[in-house]
Amino acid sequence: MTVLQGGRYGRISRAFVVPANPRTAAQTGARRAFAQAAARWRSLAEDARNAWRMAAAVQNTLPRPGQSSRLTGRQLFMKINCSLAMLGLEPVSAPPPFPQFTDNPVGALAITNAGGVIRLKLACPSTPAAHTTVRAAAPCSPGRAYCDDYRFVGVLPAPAQGWCDITSLYTARYGSPAVGTKVFVRVNQNVNGWEDMPVEAWGIVPAAA
């Protein structure tokens, strides 16, 4: 059996495969947050739901290459409250105003290997917004130029001497990356459940120095 789906360069055909369902703590937590937000939406008064619909009608999603659209009121409610749950913050019943994001100061990803001890740091000359999120992909081939398979690994730690050390966040999710593999990360500032445009960075793990 095959399935058709849209790809980056047009429609593609692939074999039908039942998705893996490892029921990890992160996966279970995300599903729980989604279920709780869905139940909370159903419990809102109709006036409150209308407020979300009005908010969604005037705020497009963040644009991706060639794509930007409007959410429904329910989708906006779920998006905001699932983002807050991911950060361990309290849910909201009323739509928060869209914030004025400052420029995200996060820059390049630097990967070092000192005697086999691998560290991952993001350049960050100033402090970004609170609750800035870090998503990352599993180590991959160094020949790969594009990544769209990111997973939440944690909140960006405070910068020290112009760098944010994300080693522990990354290795807790994927383990220490092997020499020669490429690491992709994506960073968003998060304010009241709203996220700004992501900053993406990558690096290749060097041989031990």
GROMACS elastic network, one bead per residue, 0.5 to 0.9 nm:
[ bonds ]
;  ai    aj funct       b0    kb
    1    14     6  0.86298   500
    1    15     6  0.60056   500
    1    16     6  0.56102   500
    1    17     6  0.87848   500
    2    13     6  0.65177   500
    2    14     6  0.54241   500
    2    16     6  0.50012   500
    2    17     6  0.87458   500
    3    12     6  0.83670   500
    3    13     6  0.57064   500
    3    14     6  0.56239   500
    3    15     6  0.62604   500
    3    16     6  0.58023   500
    4    11     6  0.67521   500
    4    12     6  0.57258   500
    4    14     6  0.66814   500
    4    15     6  0.89748   500
    5    10     6  0.85019   500
    5    11     6  0.55771   500
    5    12     6  0.55776   500
    5    13     6  0.66257   500
    5    14     6  0.82958   500
    6     9     6  0.80251   500
    6    10     6  0.56886   500
    6    12     6  0.61202   500
    6    13     6  0.88633   500
    7    11     6  0.53933   500
    7    12     6  0.59932   500
    8    11     6  0.81596   500
    9    12     6  0.84408   500
   14    17     6  0.87981   500
   17    20     6  0.88239   500
   18    21     6  0.89576   500
   20    23     6  0.89392   500
   21    24     6  0.82723   500
   21    27     6  0.87283   500
   22    27     6  0.81175   500
   23    26     6  0.80079   500
   23    27     6  0.57765   500
   23    28     6  0.58167   500
   24    27     6  0.50851   500
   24    28     6  0.60391   500
   24    29     6  0.84182   500
   25    28     6  0.51472   500
   25    29     6  0.59632   500
   25    30     6  0.85577   500
   26    29     6  0.51110   500
   26    30     6  0.61642   500
   26    31     6  0.86565   500
   26   152     6  0.86861   500
   27    30     6  0.52444   500
   27    31     6  0.62967   500
   27    32     6  0.86502   500
   28    31     6  0.51785   500
   28    32     6  0.61412   500
   28    33     6  0.86514   500
   29    32     6  0.50525   500
   29    33     6  0.61582   500
   29    34     6  0.86029   500
   29    86     6  0.83382   500
   30    33     6  0.51269   500
   30    34     6  0.61841   500
   30    35     6  0.86572   500
   30    82     6  0.77555   500
   30    85     6  0.83444   500
   30    86     6  0.73459   500
   31    34     6  0.50744   500
   31    35     6  0.61658   500
   31    36     6  0.85885   500
   32    35     6  0.51421   500
   32    36     6  0.61230   500
   32    37     6  0.85658   500
   33    36     6  0.51449   500
   33    37     6  0.61038   500
   33    38     6  0.85638   500
   33    81     6  0.81732   500
   33    82     6  0.59917   500
   33    85     6  0.62254   500
   33    86     6  0.78153   500
   34    37     6  0.51693   500
   34    38     6  0.61367   500
   34    39     6  0.86532   500
   34    78     6  0.71687   500
   34    81     6  0.83897   500
   34    82     6  0.61795   500
   34    85     6  0.88680   500
   35    38     6  0.51068   500
   35    39     6  0.62279   500
   35    40     6  0.86175   500
   36    39     6  0.51399   500
   36    40     6  0.61507   500
   36    41     6  0.86821   500
   36    82     6  0.89782   500
   37    41     6  0.61913   500
   37    42     6  0.87670   500
   37    77     6  0.78841   500
   37    78     6  0.59922   500
   37    81     6  0.63834   500
   37    82     6  0.68855   500
   37    85     6  0.89982   500
   37    91     6  0.81755   500
   38    41     6  0.51612   500
   38    42     6  0.65230   500
   38    43     6  0.88804   500
   38    74     6  0.84795   500
   38    77     6  0.87899   500
   38    78     6  0.69212   500
   39    42     6  0.52290   500
   39    43     6  0.64380   500
   40    43     6  0.50498   500
   40    44     6  0.64976   500
   40    93     6  0.82669   500
   41    44     6  0.54284   500
   41    45     6  0.88267   500
   41    49     6  0.75327   500
   41    74     6  0.71290   500
   41    77     6  0.73764   500
   41    78     6  0.79976   500
   41    93     6  0.82880   500
   42    45     6  0.83014   500
   42    49     6  0.89046   500
   44    47     6  0.80729   500
   44    48     6  0.60437   500
   44    49     6  0.63668   500
   44    93     6  0.75329   500
   45    48     6  0.52926   500
   45    49     6  0.64707   500
   45    50     6  0.87855   500
   46    50     6  0.61168   500
   46    51     6  0.86530   500
   47    50     6  0.50494   500
   47    51     6  0.63617   500
   47    52     6  0.89808   500
   48    51     6  0.51038   500
   48    52     6  0.67211   500
   48    53     6  0.88881   500
   48    93     6  0.72810   500
   48    94     6  0.66571   500
   48    95     6  0.88828   500
   49    52     6  0.52311   500
   49    53     6  0.63856   500
   49    54     6  0.87963   500
   49    73     6  0.69220   500
   49    74     6  0.76223   500
   49    77     6  0.87215   500
   49    93     6  0.87836   500
   49    94     6  0.84894   500
   50    54     6  0.61560   500
   50    55     6  0.85612   500
   50    73     6  0.74127   500
   51    54     6  0.51667   500
   51    55     6  0.62275   500
   51    56     6  0.86577   500
   51    73     6  0.79179   500
   51    94     6  0.71249   500
   51    95     6  0.70833   500
   52    55     6  0.50105   500
   52    56     6  0.60769   500
   52    57     6  0.85654   500
   52    72     6  0.81720   500
   52    74     6  0.71375   500
   52    76     6  0.70369   500
   52    77     6  0.66419   500
   52    93     6  0.89427   500
   52    94     6  0.70568   500
   52    95     6  0.57980   500
   53    56     6  0.51363   500
   53    57     6  0.61913   500
   53    71     6  0.86158   500
   53    72     6  0.61869   500
   53    74     6  0.73079   500
   53    76     6  0.81445   500
   53    77     6  0.89589   500
   54    57     6  0.51387   500
   54    58     6  0.69282   500
   54    73     6  0.72100   500
   55    58     6  0.57668   500
   55    59     6  0.65876   500
   55    73     6  0.72241   500
   55    76     6  0.82679   500
   55    95     6  0.68100   500
   55    96     6  0.88449   500
   55    97     6  0.83707   500
   56    59     6  0.53405   500
   56    60     6  0.73751   500
   56    70     6  0.65518   500
   56    71     6  0.56715   500
   56    72     6  0.59158   500
   56    73     6  0.53876   500
   56    74     6  0.87258   500
   56    75     6  0.83916   500
   56    76     6  0.62221   500
   56    77     6  0.88605   500
   56    95     6  0.89726   500
   57    60     6  0.77527   500
   57    70     6  0.65883   500
   57    71     6  0.73709   500
   57    72     6  0.74282   500
   57    73     6  0.78271   500
   58    70     6  0.78792   500
   59    62     6  0.89903   500
   59    69     6  0.87168   500
   59    70     6  0.65485   500
   59    71     6  0.80155   500
   59    98     6  0.82345   500
   60    63     6  0.80108   500
   60    68     6  0.64514   500
   60    69     6  0.53180   500
   60    71     6  0.70709   500
   61    64     6  0.88453   500
   61    67     6  0.88916   500
   61    68     6  0.56688   500
   61    69     6  0.55568   500
   61    70     6  0.59066   500
   61    71     6  0.70293   500
   62    67     6  0.85222   500
   62    68     6  0.62579   500
   62    69     6  0.81087   500
   62   195     6  0.84237   500
   62   196     6  0.74596   500
   62   197     6  0.66885   500
   63    66     6  0.71373   500
   63    67     6  0.54731   500
   63    69     6  0.78197   500
   63   197     6  0.81400   500
   64    67     6  0.50593   500
   64    68     6  0.64725   500
   64   197     6  0.89566   500
   65    68     6  0.84045   500
   71    74     6  0.78948   500
   71    75     6  0.56678   500
   71    76     6  0.59126   500
   72    75     6  0.50929   500
   72    76     6  0.62243   500
   72    77     6  0.85863   500
   73    76     6  0.52084   500
   73    77     6  0.61790   500
   73    78     6  0.86585   500
   74    77     6  0.50248   500
   74    78     6  0.61346   500
   74    79     6  0.85040   500
   75    78     6  0.50997   500
   75    79     6  0.59984   500
   75    80     6  0.85984   500
   76    79     6  0.50101   500
   76    80     6  0.61230   500
   76    81     6  0.84897   500
   76    95     6  0.83849   500
   77    80     6  0.54056   500
   77    81     6  0.61018   500
   77    82     6  0.83639   500
   77    92     6  0.85416   500
   77    93     6  0.81835   500
   77    94     6  0.85883   500
   77    95     6  0.72914   500
   78    81     6  0.52980   500
   78    82     6  0.57537   500
   78    83     6  0.82860   500
   79    82     6  0.53904   500
   79    83     6  0.61358   500
   79    84     6  0.86821   500
   79   193     6  0.76303   500
   79   194     6  0.84425   500
   80    83     6  0.52290   500
   80    84     6  0.62894   500
   80    85     6  0.87211   500
   80    91     6  0.82924   500
   80    92     6  0.81835   500
   80    95     6  0.82037   500
   80    96     6  0.86337   500
   80   192     6  0.75983   500
   80   194     6  0.64377   500
   81    85     6  0.60726   500
   81    86     6  0.85399   500
   81    89     6  0.87986   500
   81    90     6  0.82220   500
   81    91     6  0.54213   500
   81    92     6  0.66621   500
   81    93     6  0.88025   500
   81   193     6  0.66872   500
   82    86     6  0.61238   500
   82    87     6  0.87445   500
   82    91     6  0.82774   500
   82   193     6  0.79840   500
   83    86     6  0.51238   500
   83    87     6  0.65873   500
   83    88     6  0.88473   500
   83    89     6  0.86002   500
   83   190     6  0.84121   500
   83   192     6  0.86039   500
   83   193     6  0.52308   500
   83   194     6  0.77821   500
   83   195     6  0.87046   500
   84    87     6  0.52226   500
   84    88     6  0.62749   500
   84    90     6  0.65527   500
   84    91     6  0.63413   500
   84    92     6  0.85854   500
   84   190     6  0.89980   500
   84   192     6  0.71810   500
   84   193     6  0.52951   500
   84   194     6  0.89609   500
   85    89     6  0.55549   500
   85    90     6  0.69071   500
   85    91     6  0.69572   500
   85   193     6  0.89480   500
   86    89     6  0.75955   500
   86   152     6  0.85559   500
   86   154     6  0.88730   500
   87    90     6  0.89925   500
   87   131     6  0.70957   500
   87   133     6  0.83603   500
   87   154     6  0.81296   500
   87   155     6  0.76646   500
   87   193     6  0.89283   500
   89   192     6  0.89984   500
   92    95     6  0.71611   500
   92    96     6  0.79233   500
   93    96     6  0.89718   500
   95    98     6  0.88486   500
   96    99     6  0.84788   500
   96   192     6  0.65973   500
   96   193     6  0.81060   500
   96   194     6  0.84781   500
   97   192     6  0.83833   500
   97   194     6  0.89273   500
   98   101     6  0.89081   500
   98   191     6  0.85153   500
   98   192     6  0.84502   500
   98   194     6  0.68711   500
   99   191     6  0.68195   500
   99   192     6  0.81178   500
   99   194     6  0.74809   500
  101   104     6  0.80479   500
  101   129     6  0.82352   500
  101   189     6  0.78469   500
  101   190     6  0.89252   500
  101   191     6  0.81746   500
  101   195     6  0.87671   500
  101   196     6  0.67987   500
  102   105     6  0.86793   500
  102   128     6  0.81428   500
  102   129     6  0.79688   500
  102   189     6  0.89330   500
  103   106     6  0.89679   500
  103   128     6  0.82166   500
  104   107     6  0.84031   500
  104   124     6  0.89374   500
  104   127     6  0.88866   500
  104   128     6  0.61145   500
  104   129     6  0.79956   500
  104   187     6  0.86594   500
  104   188     6  0.78025   500
  104   189     6  0.69112   500
  104   196     6  0.84334   500
  104   197     6  0.86792   500
  104   198     6  0.85163   500
  104   199     6  0.74396   500
  105   123     6  0.81458   500
  105   124     6  0.56152   500
  105   125     6  0.65458   500
  105   126     6  0.61494   500
  105   127     6  0.72670   500
  105   128     6  0.61833   500
  105   199     6  0.89996   500
  106   109     6  0.89529   500
  106   122     6  0.65847   500
  106   123     6  0.57697   500
  106   125     6  0.75391   500
  106   126     6  0.81974   500
  106   127     6  0.87675   500
  106   128     6  0.75626   500
  106   163     6  0.88403   500
  106   164     6  0.86960   500
  106   187     6  0.75602   500
  106   199     6  0.70074   500
  107   122     6  0.62675   500
  107   124     6  0.61203   500
  107   125     6  0.85811   500
  107   199     6  0.74446   500
  107   200     6  0.82127   500
  107   201     6  0.71918   500
  108   121     6  0.84118   500
  108   122     6  0.57613   500
  108   123     6  0.54335   500
  108   124     6  0.84190   500
  108   200     6  0.83445   500
  108   201     6  0.56695   500
  108   202     6  0.73165   500
  108   203     6  0.82996   500
  109   120     6  0.69695   500
  109   121     6  0.57882   500
  109   123     6  0.64746   500
  109   183     6  0.88281   500
  109   184     6  0.86067   500
  109   185     6  0.79955   500
  109   200     6  0.89503   500
  109   201     6  0.56411   500
  109   202     6  0.56914   500
  109   203     6  0.58398   500
  110   119     6  0.81714   500
  110   120     6  0.58975   500
  110   121     6  0.52477   500
  110   122     6  0.61728   500
  110   123     6  0.74843   500
  110   202     6  0.81812   500
  110   203     6  0.63590   500
  110   204     6  0.86256   500
  111   118     6  0.69619   500
  111   119     6  0.56720   500
  111   121     6  0.64680   500
  111   122     6  0.88299   500
  111   183     6  0.89103   500
  111   203     6  0.62847   500
  111   204     6  0.69334   500
  111   205     6  0.58694   500
  111   206     6  0.72539   500
  112   117     6  0.78661   500
  112   118     6  0.55479   500
  112   119     6  0.53488   500
  112   120     6  0.67318   500
  112   121     6  0.85062   500
  112   205     6  0.69852   500
  112   206     6  0.66209   500
  112   207     6  0.86178   500
  112   208     6  0.81403   500
  112   209     6  0.84404   500
  113   116     6  0.55149   500
  113   117     6  0.53066   500
  113   119     6  0.65786   500
  113   179     6  0.85519   500
  113   205     6  0.73165   500
  113   206     6  0.61861   500
  113   207     6  0.64351   500
  113   209     6  0.61754   500
  114   117     6  0.51493   500
  114   118     6  0.65689   500
  114   119     6  0.83903   500
  114   207     6  0.87200   500
  114   208     6  0.56186   500
  114   209     6  0.53473   500
  115   118     6  0.82768   500
  115   207     6  0.88544   500
  115   208     6  0.51599   500
  115   209     6  0.58830   500
  116   207     6  0.80152   500
  116   208     6  0.53749   500
  116   209     6  0.79876   500
  117   176     6  0.89586   500
  117   208     6  0.79397   500
  118   167     6  0.79368   500
  118   176     6  0.70838   500
  118   177     6  0.78489   500
  118   178     6  0.89424   500
  118   179     6  0.89281   500
  118   205     6  0.78087   500
  118   206     6  0.87345   500
  118   208     6  0.84148   500
  119   165     6  0.75662   500
  119   166     6  0.78631   500
  119   167     6  0.53624   500
  119   168     6  0.86622   500
  119   176     6  0.86959   500
  120   164     6  0.85699   500
  120   165     6  0.60932   500
  120   166     6  0.56668   500
  120   168     6  0.86789   500
  120   170     6  0.80942   500
  120   203     6  0.88199   500
  121   163     6  0.60546   500
  121   164     6  0.53860   500
  121   166     6  0.56424   500
  121   167     6  0.69657   500
  122   159     6  0.87344   500
  122   162     6  0.85425   500
  122   163     6  0.55258   500
  122   164     6  0.51175   500
  122   165     6  0.65412   500
  122   166     6  0.72680   500
  122   201     6  0.84541   500
  123   159     6  0.83537   500
  123   162     6  0.60024   500
  123   164     6  0.64830   500
  123   165     6  0.89940   500
  124   127     6  0.70927   500
  124   128     6  0.81120   500
  124   159     6  0.61986   500
  124   160     6  0.84610   500
  124   161     6  0.85550   500
  124   163     6  0.50556   500
  124   164     6  0.63301   500
  125   159     6  0.74628   500
  125   160     6  0.87315   500
  125   161     6  0.76240   500
  125   163     6  0.69382   500
  126   159     6  0.72137   500
  126   162     6  0.69388   500
  127   130     6  0.84130   500
  127   158     6  0.68476   500
  127   159     6  0.65221   500
  128   131     6  0.86574   500
  128   132     6  0.68608   500
  128   156     6  0.88574   500
  128   158     6  0.84823   500
  128   159     6  0.89228   500
  128   189     6  0.69572   500
  129   132     6  0.59034   500
  129   189     6  0.56640   500
  129   190     6  0.68821   500
  129   191     6  0.72575   500
  130   133     6  0.89770   500
  130   155     6  0.87069   500
  130   156     6  0.86485   500
  130   189     6  0.73603   500
  130   190     6  0.70559   500
  130   191     6  0.73216   500
  131   155     6  0.58441   500
  131   156     6  0.71917   500
  131   188     6  0.88568   500
  131   189     6  0.67613   500
  131   190     6  0.56076   500
  131   191     6  0.72196   500
  132   154     6  0.86793   500
  132   155     6  0.56306   500
  132   156     6  0.55206   500
  132   157     6  0.85465   500
  132   187     6  0.69444   500
  132   188     6  0.56146   500
  132   190     6  0.52985   500
  132   191     6  0.82555   500
  132   195     6  0.86972   500
  133   152     6  0.73853   500
  133   153     6  0.79130   500
  133   154     6  0.60173   500
  133   156     6  0.57572   500
  133   186     6  0.82561   500
  133   187     6  0.56540   500
  133   188     6  0.53233   500
  133   189     6  0.63338   500
  133   190     6  0.68065   500
  133   195     6  0.89364   500
  134   151     6  0.84234   500
  134   152     6  0.60910   500
  134   153     6  0.58315   500
  134   154     6  0.55156   500
  134   155     6  0.57692   500
  134   156     6  0.58978   500
  134   166     6  0.85113   500
  134   169     6  0.84315   500
  134   185     6  0.69991   500
  134   186     6  0.59246   500
  134   188     6  0.68197   500
  135   150     6  0.55507   500
  135   151     6  0.50018   500
  135   153     6  0.53856   500
  135   154     6  0.72365   500
  135   155     6  0.89353   500
  135   170     6  0.88206   500
  135   184     6  0.86558   500
  135   185     6  0.57113   500
  135   186     6  0.50937   500
  135   187     6  0.63164   500
  135   188     6  0.84485   500
  136   149     6  0.79743   500
  136   151     6  0.53596   500
  136   152     6  0.65629   500
  136   153     6  0.66080   500
  136   170     6  0.72119   500
  136   173     6  0.89178   500
  136   183     6  0.76504   500
  136   184     6  0.58067   500
  136   186     6  0.60939   500
  136   187     6  0.86663   500
  137   140     6  0.80686   500
  137   147     6  0.76318   500
  137   148     6  0.82068   500
  137   149     6  0.59225   500
  137   151     6  0.62001   500
  137   152     6  0.89827   500
  137   170     6  0.89606   500
  137   174     6  0.83613   500
  137   183     6  0.67183   500
  137   184     6  0.55904   500
  137   185     6  0.64980   500
  137   186     6  0.87327   500
  138   149     6  0.83592   500
  138   150     6  0.80113   500
  138   151     6  0.85930   500
  138   170     6  0.88935   500
  138   173     6  0.84640   500
  138   174     6  0.60565   500
  138   175     6  0.89775   500
  138   177     6  0.82352   500
  138   182     6  0.87266   500
  138   183     6  0.69446   500
  138   184     6  0.77995   500
  139   142     6  0.88737   500
  139   174     6  0.77702   500
  139   176     6  0.89537   500
  139   177     6  0.59051   500
  139   178     6  0.76323   500
  139   181     6  0.57238   500
  139   182     6  0.55743   500
  139   183     6  0.51292   500
  139   184     6  0.76315   500
  140   143     6  0.84233   500
  140   144     6  0.72173   500
  140   177     6  0.89715   500
  140   181     6  0.54822   500
  140   182     6  0.52527   500
  140   183     6  0.66800   500
  140   184     6  0.85347   500
  141   144     6  0.56040   500
  141   180     6  0.79185   500
  141   181     6  0.54858   500
  141   182     6  0.58926   500
  141   183     6  0.88749   500
  142   145     6  0.80419   500
  142   180     6  0.66445   500
  142   181     6  0.53277   500
  142   183     6  0.84231   500
  142   203     6  0.88188   500
  142   204     6  0.66327   500
  143   181     6  0.89861   500
  143   182     6  0.80973   500
  144   147     6  0.77189   500
  144   182     6  0.77778   500
  146   184     6  0.87704   500
  147   150     6  0.76281   500
  147   184     6  0.71028   500
  150   184     6  0.81641   500
  150   185     6  0.75041   500
  150   186     6  0.75057   500
  151   173     6  0.87912   500
  152   155     6  0.86819   500
  152   173     6  0.89337   500
  153   169     6  0.56527   500
  153   170     6  0.63985   500
  153   172     6  0.79607   500
  153   173     6  0.65050   500
  154   157     6  0.87744   500
  154   166     6  0.88970   500
  154   169     6  0.61114   500
  154   170     6  0.85511   500
  155   169     6  0.83275   500
  156   159     6  0.85028   500
  156   164     6  0.70997   500
  156   165     6  0.83305   500
  156   166     6  0.71540   500
  156   169     6  0.86423   500
  156   187     6  0.80961   500
  157   160     6  0.89656   500
  157   164     6  0.59420   500
  157   165     6  0.69315   500
  157   166     6  0.72340   500
  158   163     6  0.83854   500
  158   164     6  0.61906   500
  158   165     6  0.84662   500
  159   162     6  0.57419   500
  159   163     6  0.50224   500
  159   165     6  0.75982   500
  160   163     6  0.53495   500
  160   164     6  0.63299   500
  160   165     6  0.82473   500
  161   164     6  0.85295   500
  165   168     6  0.78005   500
  165   169     6  0.86281   500
  166   169     6  0.52431   500
  166   170     6  0.61882   500
  166   171     6  0.86207   500
  167   170     6  0.52962   500
  167   171     6  0.60512   500
  167   172     6  0.84094   500
  167   176     6  0.83737   500
  168   171     6  0.52708   500
  168   172     6  0.58860   500
  168   173     6  0.86746   500
  169   172     6  0.54787   500
  169   173     6  0.68186   500
  169   174     6  0.89581   500
  170   173     6  0.54766   500
  170   174     6  0.60824   500
  170   175     6  0.69669   500
  170   176     6  0.77462   500
  170   177     6  0.89264   500
  171   174     6  0.50272   500
  171   176     6  0.51701   500
  171   177     6  0.77493   500
  172   175     6  0.59378   500
  172   176     6  0.85520   500
  174   177     6  0.74748   500
  177   180     6  0.85888   500
  177   181     6  0.67232   500
  177   182     6  0.82540   500
  177   183     6  0.77740   500
  177   205     6  0.71581   500
  178   181     6  0.57777   500
  178   182     6  0.88105   500
  178   205     6  0.68292   500
  178   206     6  0.89375   500
  179   182     6  0.87389   500
  179   204     6  0.77905   500
  179   206     6  0.56975   500
  179   207     6  0.57353   500
  179   208     6  0.81545   500
  180   204     6  0.59747   500
  180   205     6  0.51411   500
  180   206     6  0.60934   500
  180   207     6  0.72701   500
  181   203     6  0.84783   500
  181   204     6  0.56019   500
  181   205     6  0.57104   500
  181   206     6  0.84924   500
  182   202     6  0.68974   500
  182   203     6  0.56554   500
  182   205     6  0.64274   500
  183   201     6  0.83965   500
  183   202     6  0.53716   500
  183   203     6  0.54179   500
  183   204     6  0.62276   500
  183   205     6  0.76605   500
  184   200     6  0.73209   500
  184   201     6  0.59378   500
  184   203     6  0.68681   500
  185   199     6  0.83176   500
  185   200     6  0.57761   500
  185   201     6  0.54498   500
  185   202     6  0.61101   500
  185   203     6  0.89289   500
  186   198     6  0.60284   500
  186   199     6  0.55789   500
  186   201     6  0.64597   500
  186   202     6  0.87387   500
  187   197     6  0.85941   500
  187   198     6  0.53382   500
  187   199     6  0.51173   500
  187   200     6  0.64207   500
  187   201     6  0.84931   500
  188   195     6  0.59855   500
  188   196     6  0.58125   500
  188   197     6  0.64496   500
  188   199     6  0.65220   500
  189   194     6  0.82108   500
  189   195     6  0.56276   500
  189   196     6  0.56510   500
  189   197     6  0.80006   500
  189   198     6  0.77789   500
  190   193     6  0.59512   500
  190   194     6  0.54975   500
  190   196     6  0.67887   500
  191   194     6  0.52353   500
  191   195     6  0.65149   500
  191   196     6  0.85197   500
  192   195     6  0.84814   500
  195   198     6  0.80783   500
  206   209     6  0.81623   500
